[in-house]
């Protein structure tokens, strides 16, 4: 009888993903950091309420509803090649772990190939069975059959692990690239063999293509999970279709871009007011996370949290989680309609389009443009009086001159189209650059 109780207790701790042994080990490792020692002491004493977890019905694991995305670690300086600020990154990971986050998502290309090493090193102080690591085969970087095992072995080494809990075919953006890498080069069979060997526990893919490609890939092989872009804006595009396809097949959904690259952390002033009038204590971002948590087949929502305040706020959304009520759903729909009256560029700042061969700072151009849209400072000669048009045109031009004083603005684009195949959102980037440049 005692043996059965011990087995049950060990199983419970494993499912919780944050056992006493893990906390004890982490406390010792933080002995020279007063802040984190206090943090771990609170966790040990039960003074920290951990983020809610959701059952992965495919394997029995309990997975934190909030996952830590490792694409947007804090950096020293700006730009794609800026080095990761490792102490700040580890502080975020330590705080996330102490508050129950057990799902960490990295990729071969994140931070110029440095993300895997940083997250692997940050997690190694904790028992391996208390955290789940997701990594990805970079579909777009595979040029031969030999690349696949080489990259996979390199990823294990970078992360300092013997296996990946969740592994994805990264960024399926068109059927032809899927067929080349995973069928012609044997990529799927190689990864399936790694799963049989226990070096991959769960095999899935992340998706950025059209419905025809989805219908082909989703039934091509058995999948343990699938990562899709989903939020309350994308729902009426392809989001609903993809989500329902997974639910019907009983495949758990992992969610990327819950805030659309940060755009849903703050909507327009008028849309924000609708949500704040309903509940002034909730952040705008929390509505997006609660929306996803209210969908039963969403296993975990990923967020790349650069700043501690973002991590703290996101944890609140999934701690003692409360789904959106019917009344709150109605309020959110009103805010969505108000927000969508503004015509913004649907860029999520993923930076897959970078670097540009002509040094255009593509995500920064769109971020500057979108801010002008939300501030009501985009000139339109058709609808504005001469004085209003002149005022907005000056504000528009000044914003771009200030932001791109050292170059990289929209006028630098020559329309080479190299970025088109790289954009997961399938934005007509050269056309948008030309349009913005004309306004500028």
N, C-alpha and C positions, 0 to 999 in steps of 0.2 A: 504494500500500500504506500509506504514511504517512497519507494522508487518511482511509483506512478506520479506522486505529487511533485517529486523533484523534476521529473521529465516535463510535467505540465508547466512548472515554474520556468524552466529553461526555455521552453517553447514560447511562453508568454513574453519573456524578456526579449527573445529574438524578434518576435512579431512587433513589439513596441519599438524596437530599433534603437533603444537608448537605455541600456541596463545599468545597474549599479557599478559593475566592473568597468564599464566604459567611462562613467563619470569619475570613478576613483583614479583611473589611469590618466584622464585628462587633467585632473586637479594637480597631480604630481608634476605634469609637464608644464603647468602654468605657474610654478612656484615663484618665478622671478617677475611675474606680471601681476601687480596688485589688483588691477581691474578685473582681469580674467580669473584670478584666484577667487575673488569675491563672487564672480558670476557662477563659477562652478560650485562653490560652496552653497549658493542659493539653490542650484539644481539638485545637489545632493540632499539638501534639507527639505526638498519638496516645495520651495518657495517660488519656483518658476512653473507656470502652467504650460506644458508643451503644446505645440501646434497640433491640431487634429490630424489624425491619420485615416486613410481609407483602405479598405481591403482590396488587394489585387486578386480577384476571384479566379485568375488563371493559375496562380502559384501559392496562394495563401499568405503572401507577404502583406504587412501593414506599411503603407507608403505615406509619407507626409503629404498633405494636400498642397503645400507650397514646396516647390523644388527650387534649388539654387542653380541658376544658369551662370555659366562661367565664361560668357562671351563679353561681359562688360565689367571686368574687374577694375578697380581704381588704378589709374596710371600716373606716372610722373611726367607731366607735360601732356600735350594734346597730340592727336594724330594717330594714324594707323600703326606706326612703328614705335609709338611711345612705350617705354618699358612699364611693366606692371609694378605698382607700388606694393611689394610683397607683404610688408608688415600690416598695411591697411587691409589687404585682401585676406590675410590670415585672421585678422581681428573679426572681419565679417563672417568668415567660415566658422570660427570658434563660437561666435554669438549665435549663428544659425544652428549649429549642432547642439549647443546647450539648450536651445529652445525647441528641440525636437525635429528639426529638418534632417531628413536622412537620405534625400535624393539629390545628387549633384550631377550636373550635365555639362560635359565639355566636348571639344571636338578638335580634330587634327590641325585645323587652320586658325582657331581662335587665338587672338593676340599674337598673330604671326608665328604660331606654333608653340607659344610659351604657356598657354593656359593649362595644358595637361600636366606639366611638371609642377606648376604652382598648386593646383588642387590636389594632386597626388601627395605632395609634400605636406600640405595643410591637414590632410585627413589621416596621415600615417600614424599620428600620435594616438589615434583612437582604435579600438578593436575592429578588425576588418568586418566582422559580421554585424556591426551596428550601423553601417552606412552603405548606400547603394550608389554605384558609380556608373554613369552612362557615357559612352563615347561613340564615335561614328566613323565609318569608312567614307573618306572624301570622294564621292563619285566623280566629281569634276577634276580631281587630281590623279586619277588612275588612267595611265596611258598604255599599260601592257598588263598581261597576266601576272608577271613577276612583281608588279607594284603592290598587289593585294596582300600577299603574306609579308612583304617587307614593311608595309605601312602598319599592319596589325601588330607585328612584333615590336616595332618602334613605339607604338602607342602603349603597349603593356610596359615597356621599359620606361618611357617618359612618366607614366603614372605611378610606377613602382608597385604594380599589382600583378597577381597571377591570373586574374580573370576579371571580366566586366560583368556587372549585374545586368545591365541593359546595353545592348549594342544595336546601332542603327545603320542602315544604308542611308547615307547623308544626302539630303536635298534632292529627291527625285523630282526633276524639273521637266523632263520629257521622256517619252517612251523609248526613243532611240538610244539615249544615253544609258537608261536602265538596261536595255537588252545587250548593249555592247559590254558594259562592265560586269553585269551580274549573270548573264547567260553565255555570251560569246567567250568572255574571259574566265568564266566559271566562278565569279565572285560569290554568288549565293551559295553554291555547293561548298566552297572553301569555308565560308562563315558558318554554314550548317554543320560542317565537320568540327569546327571549333566549339560549337555548342554541344555536340555529342561528346567531346573531350572534356567538357566542363569549363572551358575557358571563356565561354559566353553562356550566361544563364537564361537570358531572354533576348530574342532576336526580332527586330522590327525595322521600320524605315520612317524617315521624315519626308514630308510631301509638300511640293510647291508647283504642281502641274495642273492640267485641266482634268475635267471629269472623265474623258475618254481614257487618258493615261491611268487615272485612279481605278477605273473599272477593270483595266488590264492587270495592274500590279496587285490590287487587293486580293484577287483570287488566284494569282499565279503560284503562290506558295502559302503554307500555313504561317501566320504571324502571331507572335506573343503579345505585341502591342504596336501601336502606330502613333507617331507624333504629327499633329496637324496644327496649322495656324487657326486659332479660333478666339473670338471675342464678340461683343454684342454688335459691333459694326460689321464684321465679316459673316455673321450668322445668315443674313439674307443673300449673301453672295453664294459661295460654295460651302460655307461652314456647316449649315444645316444638313446638306447632302452628305458631306464627309462624316459628320458625327453620327447621323442615323445609319449610315452604312456600317460603321464600326459597332454600334449598339446591336444591330440586327445580327451581326456575325459573332457577337460576344467577344469582341476584341477591345481591351481597355484603351482609352484615348489619353495620350500625354499632350499637353497643350503648350504651344509656343506663342509668343507675341500676345499675351493676354491684355497688354496695354498698348498694342500697336506701336512698339518702339518708343513708348513713353507718352504718346499723344493722348491716350485716354486717362492719363494722370491728371490732366487739366483740359477741359473742353473749352468752348467759348464762354465768355462771361455770362451770357444769358442762359446757356445750358447748365453751367455750374450753379447758377442761382436756383434753378429748378430743383437740383439735387440737394443743395444746401438748405433750401426752404423746407424740404421734406425731413431732413435730419442733419442739423448743423454740426453734429459731433463726428460724422463720418467723413473721411477723406473722399475725394472724387475717385481716386484709384480703387478704393475698397469696393465700390459698386461693380467694377469690372471683375474683380476676383470673386465676389459673392455671386455674381451672375454665372460664372463658370462652375463654382462649387455647387450650385443648385442643379447642375446637370449630373444625373447619377452615374453616367458612364465615363465621366472625367476622373481619371485616377490622380493626376497631379498637374498643377499649373506651374510652369517655369517662369522665373523672373530673374533677369540679370540686374542685380542690385548693387549699384556702384557706391551708394552712400548708406551709412548706418540708419539714417532716418527713414529711408525707403524700406529697408529690411524690417525695422521695428513696426512700421505702419502695415506692411504686408502680412507680418505675423499676426497682427491684431485681427485681420480679416478672416483668418483660418484658425483662430484659437477660440474654443467654445463656439464653433461655427454655427451661424444661423442663415439658412437659405433665404433668398428674397421672398417676401410675402407677395401676394397677388397685387396688393396696393402699391408696393414698392416697384413691382414689374411695370405697372401702369405709369408710374412716375418716371422710371428709367426710359420708357418708350417716348415720353414727351421730350425728355432731354435729348434723346437720340435724334428726333426729328428736328429739333432746334439746332443741334450741332451740325447736322448734315446740310443745313441751308448754306453753310460756308463751304466753298470749293477749295479744298486743300489737296496737296500732292500726297498720295498714299505711300510715302516712304517711311520705313520702319527703322532707318539708320543702322541696318545690319552690316553695312560696309562691304558686302560681297562684291560690289561694283568697283571697289578700290583695290590697288591704286589705278588711277586713270593715267594712260600714257601721256596725256597732255596736262597733267597735274590739276585737273578740275576737282575741287573739293565737293563732289556730288552731294553727299548727305548734308553738308553744311549749307549748300545752296538751297536745297529743299527746306531745311529747317528755318533758314532766314525768310524764305518766301512764305512758308506756312505761318510764321509769326506775324508777318505783315497782313496776311489774310485775316487772322484772328483779331488783329488790332484794327481792322477796317482801313488799311492803308494801301490797298491795291488800286491803282488808277484805272478808270474805265471811261473813255471819252464818250461812249454811247449813252451812258446813264447818269453821268455827273455833269454839274455845271462847270463852266470854264474855271472859276475860282477854286471849286472843290477838286477838280481834276489836277490843277496846277499844284495844289497843296499836297495831294496824295502822291503825285509823281515825284515831287521833291523829297517827301518822306521815304518813298520807295528807293529812290536813287541813293539817298544818303545812307540808308541802312546797308545797302550792298557795298557802297564805297568804304564804309567803316569796317564791315565784316571781312572784306577781301582786299584790304589796303595792300597786303603783301602778295596778292595774286590768288589764283584758284577760283575766280568768280565764273559766272555762267558764260561770259563773253569769250572765255578761253576755250570753250568746247568747239571742236572742228567737225563734229558729226561723224566720227570714225566708226561708231556703233559697236565698239568692243564691249561696252557695258551691257548691251541688250541681253545677251545670253546668260549673263551672270545674275541678273536681278530676279529674286524670288517672287517679287510682286508684278513682274512683267511690265514695268513702267516704260513708256516710250521716252527714255531719258534724253536723247539728242533733241527730240521735238520740244520737250519741256524746257530744255536749256535755251533753245532758240527763242521760245515764247517769252521766257523770263528775261532773257538778254535784250529783247526788243523793248520790253517795258523799262528796263534799266537804262 
